[in-house]
Amino acid sequence: MTAAQLKAAATGAATPEQARNPYDALKRQLEQSKHEFLPLLGNSSANVDRFIRVVLNAVLAMPDLLNANRRTLIAACMRAAQDGLLPDGREAVLNIYNTKVSQRGEPDRWEKAAQYL
């Protein structure tokens, strides 16, 4: 391990790809996206930190969210933040749905997608 990698691991600045597990990868991705949540949640870093904690708690309560397409999970979180709701199971919910993905020249496949309700 190089010195730069050790420093990144010690400071928590490792990339999502370098995370130990999917939960850590999501946590790092949300932490890196704080600046995108900031205008949606009233320009308060305390609100963003609270929102991220609620999202991570929702993932702990429903671990299948980690198997969903990550793009759809982040988009669902963005929509909840845009509406000013916390996905805590009371105000809003993050749910999993199977969606059919079609690409030209390839057979159809089913993929798990997260959705905000």
C-alpha positions as a Markdown table, in Angstrom:
| # | Residue | x | y | z |
|---|---|---|---|---|
| 1 | Met | 0.0 | 0.0 | 0.0 |
| 2 | Thr | 1.4 | 3.4 | -0.9 |
| 3 | Ala | 1.6 | 6.4 | 1.4 |
| 4 | Ala | -1.2 | 8.1 | -0.5 |
| 5 | Gln | -3.5 | 5.1 | -0.1 |
| 6 | Leu | -2.7 | 4.9 | 3.6 |
| 7 | Lys | -3.5 | 8.6 | 4.1 |
| 8 | Ala | -6.7 | 8.3 | 2.1 |
| 9 | Ala | -7.8 | 5.3 | 4.2 |
| 10 | Ala | -6.9 | 7.1 | 7.5 |
| 11 | Thr | -8.7 | 10.3 | 6.6 |
| 12 | Gly | -11.7 | 8.5 | 5.1 |
| 13 | Ala | -11.0 | 10.0 | 1.7 |
| 14 | Ala | -11.0 | 6.7 | -0.1 |
| 15 | Thr | -13.1 | 6.5 | -3.2 |
| 16 | Pro | -16.3 | 4.4 | -3.2 |
| 17 | Glu | -14.6 | 1.8 | -5.2 |
| 18 | Gln | -12.0 | 1.4 | -2.5 |
| 19 | Ala | -14.6 | 0.9 | 0.3 |
| 20 | Arg | -14.7 | -2.4 | 2.2 |
| 21 | Asn | -18.3 | -3.2 | 1.6 |
| 22 | Pro | -21.4 | -1.8 | -0.2 |
| 23 | Tyr | -22.6 | 0.1 | 2.8 |
| 24 | Asp | -19.2 | 1.9 | 3.1 |
| 25 | Ala | -19.3 | 2.6 | -0.6 |
| 26 | Leu | -22.8 | 4.2 | -0.3 |
| 27 | Lys | -21.7 | 6.2 | 2.7 |
| 28 | Arg | -18.7 | 7.6 | 0.9 |
| 29 | Gln | -20.7 | 8.4 | -2.2 |
| 30 | Leu | -23.3 | 10.3 | -0.1 |
| 31 | Glu | -20.5 | 12.2 | 1.8 |
| 32 | Gln | -19.0 | 13.1 | -1.5 |
| 33 | Ser | -22.4 | 14.4 | -2.8 |
| 34 | Lys | -23.0 | 16.7 | 0.1 |
| 35 | His | -22.6 | 19.8 | -2.1 |
| 36 | Glu | -25.5 | 18.5 | -4.3 |
| 37 | Phe | -27.8 | 18.0 | -1.3 |
| 38 | Leu | -26.9 | 21.4 | 0.3 |
| 39 | Pro | -29.2 | 23.6 | -1.9 |
| 40 | Leu | -32.0 | 21.1 | -1.7 |
| 41 | Leu | -32.0 | 21.0 | 2.1 |
| 42 | Gly | -31.8 | 24.8 | 2.9 |
| 43 | Asn | -28.1 | 25.4 | 2.6 |
| 44 | Ser | -27.4 | 24.0 | 6.1 |
| 45 | Ser | -24.7 | 21.4 | 6.5 |
| 46 | Ala | -26.5 | 20.2 | 9.7 |
| 47 | Asn | -29.6 | 19.4 | 7.6 |
| 48 | Val | -27.5 | 17.5 | 5.0 |
| 49 | Asp | -25.7 | 15.5 | 7.7 |
| 50 | Arg | -29.1 | 14.6 | 9.2 |
| 51 | Phe | -30.5 | 13.6 | 5.8 |
| 52 | Ile | -27.5 | 11.4 | 5.1 |
| 53 | Arg | -27.8 | 9.7 | 8.5 |
| 54 | Val | -31.5 | 9.0 | 7.8 |
| 55 | Val | -30.7 | 7.5 | 4.4 |
| 56 | Leu | -28.0 | 5.3 | 5.9 |
| 57 | Asn | -30.4 | 4.2 | 8.7 |
| 58 | Ala | -33.0 | 3.3 | 6.0 |
| 59 | Val | -30.4 | 1.2 | 4.2 |
| 60 | Leu | -29.6 | -0.6 | 7.5 |
| 61 | Ala | -33.4 | -1.3 | 8.0 |
| 62 | Met | -33.7 | -2.5 | 4.4 |
| 63 | Pro | -30.4 | -4.0 | 3.2 |
| 64 | Asp | -31.8 | -4.9 | -0.1 |
| 65 | Leu | -31.4 | -1.2 | -1.1 |
| 66 | Leu | -27.7 | -1.9 | -1.4 |
| 67 | Asn | -28.4 | -4.3 | -4.2 |
| 68 | Ala | -30.4 | -1.7 | -6.2 |
| 69 | Asn | -28.9 | 0.2 | -9.0 |
| 70 | Arg | -26.8 | 2.9 | -7.3 |
| 71 | Arg | -27.9 | 5.6 | -9.7 |
| 72 | Thr | -31.6 | 5.0 | -9.0 |
| 73 | Leu | -30.9 | 5.0 | -5.2 |
| 74 | Ile | -29.1 | 8.4 | -5.3 |
| 75 | Ala | -31.8 | 9.8 | -7.6 |
| 76 | Ala | -34.5 | 8.7 | -5.2 |
| 77 | Cys | -32.6 | 10.4 | -2.3 |
| 78 | Met | -32.3 | 13.5 | -4.4 |
| 79 | Arg | -36.0 | 13.6 | -5.0 |
| 80 | Ala | -36.8 | 13.1 | -1.3 |
| 81 | Ala | -34.4 | 16.0 | -0.5 |
| 82 | Gln | -36.0 | 18.1 | -3.2 |
| 83 | Asp | -39.4 | 17.6 | -1.5 |
| 84 | Gly | -37.9 | 18.3 | 1.9 |
| 85 | Leu | -38.8 | 14.8 | 3.2 |
| 86 | Leu | -36.7 | 12.4 | 5.1 |
| 87 | Pro | -36.8 | 8.8 | 3.9 |
| 88 | Asp | -37.3 | 7.5 | 7.4 |
| 89 | Gly | -40.4 | 5.3 | 6.8 |
| 90 | Arg | -42.8 | 8.0 | 8.2 |
| 91 | Glu | -42.4 | 11.0 | 5.9 |
| 92 | Ala | -41.1 | 9.0 | 2.9 |
| 93 | Val | -39.9 | 5.6 | 2.0 |
| 94 | Leu | -37.2 | 4.2 | -0.3 |
| 95 | Asn | -38.6 | 1.1 | -2.0 |
| 96 | Ile | -37.1 | -1.6 | -4.4 |
| 97 | Tyr | -38.8 | -2.5 | -7.6 |
| 98 | Asn | -37.7 | -4.9 | -10.4 |
| 99 | Thr | -37.5 | -3.0 | -13.7 |
| 100 | Lys | -36.9 | -4.4 | -17.2 |
| 101 | Val | -33.9 | -3.1 | -18.9 |
| 102 | Ser | -33.9 | -3.3 | -22.7 |
| 103 | Gln | -30.9 | -2.6 | -24.9 |
| 104 | Arg | -30.8 | -2.9 | -28.6 |
| 105 | Gly | -29.3 | -6.2 | -29.8 |
| 106 | Glu | -29.3 | -7.8 | -26.3 |
| 107 | Pro | -31.8 | -9.8 | -24.4 |
| 108 | Asp | -34.0 | -8.1 | -21.9 |
| 109 | Arg | -32.9 | -8.3 | -18.2 |
| 110 | Trp | -34.4 | -7.4 | -14.9 |
| 111 | Glu | -32.6 | -5.0 | -12.6 |
| 112 | Lys | -33.5 | -3.8 | -9.1 |
| 113 | Ala | -34.2 | -0.1 | -8.9 |
| 114 | Ala | -34.8 | 2.2 | -5.9 |
| 115 | Gln | -37.8 | 4.5 | -5.9 |
| 116 | Tyr | -38.9 | 7.2 | -3.4 |
| 117 | Leu | -42.5 | 7.2 | -2.3 |
